[in-house]
Amino acid sequence: MNNLENILKLTIPFHLYWVAIIAIIYIIIHKYREYKVTRVLDVYLNYIPVLTHEIGHIIFNRLGGGKADDLVIVVSPTERMETSQQGFAVTRSKSRLGQIITTLGGYIMPPMMLYLGIFTIQNQKPSLFIIAYLVIFIYYLFITSRKLVPLAVALLLTFALVLLFKHDTPVMMNMVLNIAYHFILGVLLGEVIQSSVTIAKLTVSKDAPTWDGSMLKTLTHLPTFLYSFIWIAFNFYTVWQLFG
């Protein structure tokens, strides 16, 4: 109990340039992901952003009275190239409104979590942000049909946490929390910027494949531009909060 209290009370120095550097690396690797090495690195770096995006669909689906059946993060670079999917959530909605809310949630969730990260660091409660992601990961482990990789990650996390609790070293706990916090914020920032560019391209493209924006247009008979504007505006508001 004392160890848990110590973790909850931990504070970390915030380095905005760390977050910015990680975000830049994230964007560059994603842009040049057609190469063998960067293709693998892209999977590692956007694991958390993809999880955040897909859990957004599920959370908003549940808010709309729906039910989630599966959540998958595609970790095979080959499968990603062949299917053009980084991950997907299998949900069931009871109504058209539920479908609309579910679709909206995926793009809203990453900037929401980035904002939560900013809020918790400003209020010196960074451990709450990490705990939020641990809860998300536990839910993902429970619901996913592809359990091998998340189980391996869970075992590594458990082993690391046991070591931290066993040795009760505040300095080590602080360092781990510091690295995890900046990494998550960095990849989320990279995803928010990257997704804004992708949304803009899909919106103006005449040959764009079916995506969440076009699905919302079909469901609501409102222009895709409206949803793209909402997503991009929310993204840039969150980025402004980070750098403002």
Secondary structure, DSSP 8 states (H G I E B T S, - for coil): -HHHHHHHH------HHHHHHHHHHHHHHHHTTTSHHHHHHHHHHTHHHHHHHHHHHHHHHHHTT-EEEEEEE---HHHHHHH--SEEEEEE-SSHHHHHHHHHHHHHHHHHHHHHHHHHHHTT-HHHHHHHHHHHHHHHHHH-S--HHHHHHHHHHHHHHHHHHHHT-HHHHHHHHHHHHHHHHHHHHHHHHHHHHHHHHHHH-TT----HHHHHHHHH-S-HHHHHHHHHHHHHHHHHHHH-
